[in-house]
Amino acid sequence: MKTLWTCAAASLCIAALAGCATGALQVSEVGSFHVGGRAVTLSGLPEKELSFTPGAPPLKLDPNGDFEVEALYARYTRLASPKAKYPLLMWHGGGLSGVTFETKPDGAPGWEDYFLRAGYDVYVSDAVERGRASWARYPEIFKSEPFFRPKKEGWELFRIGDTGSYATDPVQRKTFPGTQFPVAAFDQFAKQAIPRWGTNDAATQAAYDAYVQKVCPCVILVHSQGGNFAFNSALKYPDKVKALVAVETSGSPNPDTTDFARIKGVPMLWVWGDNLDKFPFWGRITAQQERFRTNLVRAGGTGDRLLLPEVAIHGNTHMLMMDRNSDQIGGLIDQWLTRQGIKK
Amino acid sequence: MKTLWTCAAASLCIAALAGCATGALQVSEVGSFHVGGRAVTLSGLPEKELSFTPGAPPLKLDPNGDFEVEALYARYTRLASPKAKYPLLMWHGGGLSGVTFETKPDGAPGWEDYFLRAGYDVYVSDAVERGRASWARYPEIFKSEPFFRPKKEGWELFRIGDTGSYATDPVQRKTFPGTQFPVAAFDQFAKQAIPRWGTNDAATQAAYDAYVQKVCPCVILVHSQGGNFAFNSALKYPDKVKALVAVETSGSPNPDTTDFARIKGVPMLWVWGDNLDKFPFWGRITAQQERFRTNLVRAGGTGDRLLLPEVAIHGNTHMLMMDRNSDQIGGLIDQWLTRQGIKK
């Protein structure tokens, strides 16, 4: 007993006695699942000859049969003693997967880590067609062919630099002054890119809705192209979505016809980075999102806006969860969620 | 202090004082990264017209530009106090991703969870072309078109039932007697399927080699089609691979020309399920793998074999990490690794 009593005075020592490391996350469960989707049968397609090695004789394969398609994949980390009442679901944007929220391209911890340490159970998903959700044969199942985002589009659309500032050679690339993006890791970020289809919105919405029904009540933190899906899910299941954080969301249902009375109990926060005024594209996006937000407020809901330059935080890009100051922004989101009563 | 002293006698209570839950995993870090791959520039391709909504006017998109391709994705969970000296890397098989090792299709914990609780830091990867590793345009970058595994092929090739036992209607499907696969979750398992190419072996090997260089010394646990990549990585980096667990591996370098002297210091264990003798395909695979194993032993290496029916464990399929008795098999692997000196 001597060790025990001597030890008991120091909390570090108590932790050691309990086999419990200081600073470690107390995780009750890690896991994953697919949710949603449908069974499909392909028939009548001709056998395909496929070469397994260029130059080798081709092998005949029958592409017909039964398949499961259009599911969503989610990975979760549940805490032994979460401080939040509800899990936090992170929904990625277009041409990307849940990796958006994991370790940042420069190797620093991302928002998954940040919000776990802030006491949230965190779920990170890959929507239909992307990452571990997988994709299906086209044009028989998916109705179009996919497209792949070139680095130039990522560099400029995500506002790391101005239009025309991208170059193949990393040293020739020009950033906006004071950008927060870890620019040396941009090519590493480009490894996260996922092909995208333009014709899977209905299937994606269906899978997100199934996901919300399975996992929620919850908080949804959604990025970019994911926004429209999250707003629609909130409209369908307003009792299940306890708060919605819209990070540079690029679309929503029509603000002029949306039934805001249905979602006035779902507090929402829009988070925007810097340099939006440099691009007509972003001007149109923010104007549309602002109309959605102000109409929500007009209907009696909570629709707050965190425009980072307005609080003297400069240089943030569209990928602000990967920016060097992502913890600072995560902290502001955590504070807002706390004010909405999400924490215990 | 009263609470502290009263409490100190019970370890549960000590854990509570330290903010540390009994039975929780003490996790020091969760994270992920992409490794390997290369930069590619596409030029001279015509603009593509793509419809975002069937029937809507098409949008013109330029497919040319710079891309990052052929990286591997890995996700890790590191323990505060691992009991193993080296992390355990789990490499999946063909047409699948790292999801193989996560929660099982019936919702029960899989091998990632099992080996974390057994004290290993666990890394789960998606090889080139699959899951979060993403895939690249073909035929310009990948040299062939992909193929999709129908459910029938999975049911029979993975030895859940005999040839001809699959049916579209789940109630009509016939299993081998006493199968350990959670049959009611087979369609859920089919959601994990990933399209595969026959022409990416060199890129996949390069990415695995980069992964081993980044993360190891390590233990590799590899399934099915992944085997050939793991044996090749061990041959290249024998000092970095401290043990190799070959779970129903389907291939390897030529056993008659392999330089086994290089890898005789890498202890290897082959794990096999049941009903292998029902399929000529599996007969050929096991014969080839046995030749690799016995030649390793002949060269003075450790090449052990765990044929489950030989130890009175019956009904296991090719997906034995998803079978109902996966913990029992995980336990035998953990014991073997312990005998190889992998635990502290």
Interface residues (C-beta under 8 A of the other chain):
Chain A: L4 W5 A8 S11 I14 A15 L17 A18 G19 C20 A21 G23 A24 L25 Q26 V27 S28 E29 V30 G31 S32 F33 H34 G37 A39 T41 L42 K48 L50 S51 F52 T53 P54 L59 L61 D62 P63 N64 G65 D66 F67 E68 A71 Y73 R75 T77 A80 S81 S97 G98 V99 E102 T103 G107 P109 E112 D113 L116 D126 G131 R132 S134 W135 A136 R137 K143 S144 E145 F147 F148 P150 K151 K152 E153 T168 D187 Q188 A190 K191 Q192 A193 I194 P195 G198 T199 D201
Chain B: L4 W5 A8 A9 S11 I14 A15 L17 A18 G19 C20 A21 G23 A24 L25 Q26 V27 S28 E29 V30 G31 S32 F33 H34 G37 A39 T41 L42 K48 L50 S51 F52 T53 P54 L59 L61 D62 P63 N64 G65 D66 F67 E68 A71 Y73 R75 T77 A80 S81 S97 G98 V99 E102 T103 G107 P109 G110 E112 D113 L116 D126 G131 R132 S134 W135 A136 R137 K143 S144 E145 F147 F148 P150 K151 K152 E153 T168 D187 Q188 A190 K191 Q192 A193 I194 P195 G198 T199 D201
